[in-house]
Amino acid sequence: MVLITYDVNTETEAGKKRLRKVAKACQNYGQRVQNSVFECLIDPARMRQLQETLESLMDKDKDSLRFYYLGDEWRGRVVHLGTKNTYDMEGTLIA
């Protein structure tokens, strides 16, 4: 389990476009749990691919990305309070 957070400067149209691209790339690998936070249950090879994709999209002078590697015991490390339903990423996705 990897938690990905990002802060993309959206003062310009180019920044807004980067934000959409970063969010879309993250959605391909995990679920959005906050506006700029994604939980990704992902193997190391796919994580390297995602990280390379995100690095190519960001402006390193204006944006930031953070990757939190929670490991195999991630369930015991995540506490959720309040709204925003999520799905069981290890369970059945098609009902």
Phi, psi and omega in degrees: 000129177235132175259123181248128177236149180213155175224109182250128179292121184246029179287341180239167176297324178298321178294319178297322178293318176299318180301314179298319181292319178297314180298316180296318178299317179294322179298334179288346185238348184196196182243140177286128178245345172213173183307315182237035182224130179233141170260129182232120173266102197213144178278162185302321181295315179292328178294318177299319179298314179297316181297319178297319178298312182295320178298324180288336181274330188278158171259106187295346177272344185235337187246165174219147176232143175226139179239122178250115181268108184269343175080191184289333183264033186297329183303322180282354183253359182246124176238128181240133176231141175093201187278187179083083178295146176235176178244160178283108185290344177262355181267188179287129182266340180254125181264000000 
